[in-house]
Amino acid sequence: MSKLYRFIHAEKANYPITLVCRVLHVARSSCYAWREGEAARRRRQAAA
């Protein structure tokens, strides 16, 4: 699923996130939650 969220994040420069989420049948809130969790994942990986 993270590949899908990465794709959405990459395409936000070209298309509205709302549109991409609708086309891919992904909840927009899930996309934003994934994005917010990215910083936490990076910190955990750096600590390991």
HUCORZI-V778304 format. One record per residue. N is the residue number from 1. NEAR is the number of other ideal C-beta (glycine too) atoms within 8 Angstrom. Layout:
# HUCORZI-V778304
n:N near:NEAR
n:N near:NEAR
This chain:
# HUCORZI-V778304
n:1 near:4
n:2 near:6
n:3 near:6
n:4 near:9
n:5 near:13
n:6 near:8
n:7 near:9
n:8 near:14
n:9 near:9
n:10 near:7
n:11 near:9
n:12 near:10
n:13 near:4
n:14 near:4
n:15 near:7
n:16 near:6
n:17 near:10
n:18 near:7
n:19 near:8
n:20 near:13
n:21 near:12
n:22 near:7
n:23 near:6
n:24 near:9
n:25 near:4
n:26 near:11
n:27 near:6
n:28 near:9
n:29 near:6
n:30 near:9
n:31 near:14
n:32 near:8
n:33 near:8
n:34 near:10
n:35 near:9
n:36 near:8
n:37 near:8
n:38 near:8
n:39 near:7
n:40 near:8
n:41 near:8
n:42 near:8
n:43 near:8
n:44 near:8
n:45 near:7
n:46 near:6
n:47 near:5
n:48 near:4
